[in-house]
Amino acid sequence: MNDTMKICNCMKHDVVYATKETTIREAASQMVERSVGTLPIVDKTGVLIGVTTMRDIIQVFLPNFVPLVSDLDFVIDYGDLGQLTPEIQETAENLLVADIMVEPVAVEDTSSLIRALSIMDKHNIGDLPVLQEGKLVGIASRVDIGRAFLSGWLSSLAEKPEA
């Protein structure tokens, strides 16, 4: 396999992550400040133990009936969810990412891009943590992987002699 077609060559190395002691408020703040949608959760040694996403955090604060409503005009007119109630503020301060994190799906840094993309499709995820001997060393998005595929494809086209 061509080494450039491995996940370690297209992943982001500067990973934004949290620990299980991180509050939902702190996690939300990290995600907003660093413009990320997925937050890997690691233990004290850097081993990946879970993952949470912006969607997971937002769902903590949205009324449970919103995903069930078929009349979207009603949802728009429901009210401003941007104003946090005292109850929501307390939840954000006291709820930990450990309370909402899910089992992580990840690949080793030697994984091929096609394997990584297949895993992402199978699990319907947009970002894939990358591990080296169980420890978090990177994260790759569908865009990162797609860019790597297209770059390889364009390079191969440039190398072909014109007829």
C-alpha positions as CSV (number, residue, x, y, z in Angstrom):
1,M,0.0,0.0,0.0
2,N,1.2,3.5,-0.8
3,D,2.2,5.1,2.5
4,T,0.5,8.4,1.5
5,M,-2.8,6.6,1.6
6,K,-2.6,6.0,5.3
7,I,-4.6,7.8,7.9
8,C,-1.5,9.1,9.7
9,N,-0.7,11.3,6.7
10,C,-4.0,13.2,6.6
11,M,-5.1,13.3,10.2
12,K,-4.9,16.4,12.4
13,H,-2.2,16.0,15.0
14,D,-3.4,18.8,17.3
15,V,-6.4,17.1,18.8
16,V,-8.9,18.9,21.0
17,Y,-9.9,16.4,23.7
18,A,-11.4,16.2,27.2
19,T,-11.2,14.0,30.3
20,K,-14.1,12.3,31.9
21,E,-14.0,15.0,34.6
22,T,-14.7,17.8,32.0
23,T,-18.1,19.4,32.5
24,I,-20.5,19.8,29.6
25,R,-20.0,23.6,29.8
26,E,-16.2,23.2,29.5
27,A,-16.6,20.8,26.6
28,A,-19.0,23.1,24.8
29,S,-16.5,26.0,25.3
30,Q,-13.6,23.9,23.9
31,M,-15.7,22.9,20.9
32,V,-16.7,26.5,20.1
33,E,-13.3,28.0,20.7
34,R,-11.4,25.4,18.6
35,S,-14.2,24.9,15.9
36,V,-14.5,21.1,16.4
37,G,-17.6,18.9,16.3
38,T,-16.2,15.8,18.0
39,L,-14.4,15.6,21.3
40,P,-12.5,12.5,22.2
41,I,-12.4,11.7,25.9
42,V,-9.1,10.3,27.2
43,D,-7.9,9.0,30.5
44,K,-4.8,10.4,32.4
45,T,-2.5,8.3,30.2
46,G,-4.0,9.5,26.9
47,V,-5.9,6.3,26.2
48,L,-9.2,6.9,24.4
49,I,-12.1,6.0,26.6
50,G,-15.1,7.7,24.9
51,V,-16.3,10.3,22.4
52,T,-18.9,13.0,22.5
53,T,-20.1,15.3,19.8
54,M,-21.6,18.7,19.5
55,R,-24.9,17.0,18.6
56,D,-24.7,15.0,21.9
57,I,-24.2,18.1,23.9
58,I,-26.9,20.1,22.2
59,Q,-29.4,17.2,22.7
60,V,-28.8,17.5,26.4
61,F,-30.5,21.0,26.3
62,L,-33.1,20.6,23.6
63,P,-36.6,19.5,24.6
64,N,-37.0,15.8,23.9
65,F,-40.0,16.3,21.6
66,V,-38.2,18.5,19.0
67,P,-36.8,15.6,16.9
68,L,-40.3,14.1,16.8
69,V,-42.1,17.2,15.5
70,S,-43.1,17.0,11.9
71,D,-44.3,20.6,11.7
72,L,-41.0,22.6,11.3
73,D,-42.8,25.9,11.4
74,F,-43.9,25.1,14.9
75,V,-40.3,24.4,16.0
76,I,-39.1,27.7,14.6
77,D,-41.9,29.5,16.5
78,Y,-41.4,27.5,19.7
79,G,-39.1,30.0,21.3
80,D,-35.5,31.1,21.7
81,L,-33.5,28.2,23.0
82,G,-30.4,30.4,23.0
83,Q,-31.5,31.8,26.4
84,L,-30.4,29.3,29.0
85,T,-32.6,28.8,31.9
86,P,-31.1,28.5,35.4
87,E,-31.8,24.7,35.3
88,I,-29.9,24.4,32.0
89,Q,-27.0,26.4,33.3
90,E,-26.9,24.2,36.4
91,T,-26.9,21.1,34.2
92,A,-24.1,22.5,32.1
93,E,-22.0,23.1,35.2
94,N,-22.7,19.7,36.9
95,L,-23.1,17.2,34.1
96,L,-19.8,15.7,33.0
97,V,-18.9,14.4,29.5
98,A,-18.5,11.0,31.1
99,D,-22.3,11.1,31.6
100,I,-23.0,11.5,27.9
101,M,-19.9,10.0,26.1
102,V,-20.3,7.0,23.9
103,E,-18.1,4.0,23.2
104,P,-15.3,5.3,20.8
105,V,-14.8,4.1,17.3
106,A,-11.2,4.6,16.2
107,V,-8.4,3.3,14.0
108,E,-4.7,2.8,14.4
109,D,-2.4,5.4,12.7
110,T,-1.3,2.7,10.2
111,S,-4.9,2.2,8.9
112,S,-5.5,2.7,5.2
113,L,-7.7,5.6,4.2
114,I,-10.3,3.3,2.6
115,R,-10.5,1.3,5.9
116,A,-11.0,4.5,7.9
117,L,-13.7,5.8,5.5
118,S,-15.5,2.4,5.6
119,I,-15.5,2.5,9.4
120,M,-16.8,6.1,9.4
121,D,-19.6,5.0,6.9
122,K,-20.5,1.9,8.9
123,H,-20.8,3.9,12.2
124,N,-22.2,7.1,10.6
125,I,-19.6,9.4,12.1
126,G,-17.9,12.5,10.7
127,D,-14.7,12.4,12.7
128,L,-12.5,9.4,13.5
129,P,-10.0,9.4,16.3
130,V,-6.6,7.9,15.4
131,L,-4.6,5.8,17.9
132,Q,-1.1,4.6,18.3
133,E,-0.9,1.7,20.7
134,G,-4.3,2.7,22.2
135,K,-3.3,6.3,22.8
136,L,-4.9,9.2,21.0
137,V,-2.5,10.7,18.4
138,G,-4.8,12.3,15.9
139,I,-8.3,12.8,14.4
140,A,-9.4,12.7,10.8
141,S,-12.6,14.0,9.3
142,R,-14.3,12.9,6.1
143,V,-13.0,16.1,4.5
144,D,-9.4,15.2,5.5
145,I,-9.7,11.7,4.0
146,G,-11.5,13.0,0.9
147,R,-8.8,15.6,0.4
148,A,-6.1,12.9,0.6
149,F,-7.9,10.7,-1.9
150,L,-8.3,13.6,-4.4
151,S,-4.7,14.7,-3.9
152,G,-3.5,11.2,-4.6
153,W,-5.7,11.0,-7.7
154,L,-4.6,14.4,-9.0
155,S,-0.9,13.4,-8.4
156,S,-1.4,10.2,-10.4
157,L,-3.0,12.1,-13.2
158,A,-0.1,14.6,-13.3
159,E,2.4,11.7,-13.5
160,K,0.8,10.1,-16.6
161,P,2.4,11.0,-19.9
162,E,0.0,12.8,-22.2
163,A,-0.9,10.9,-25.4
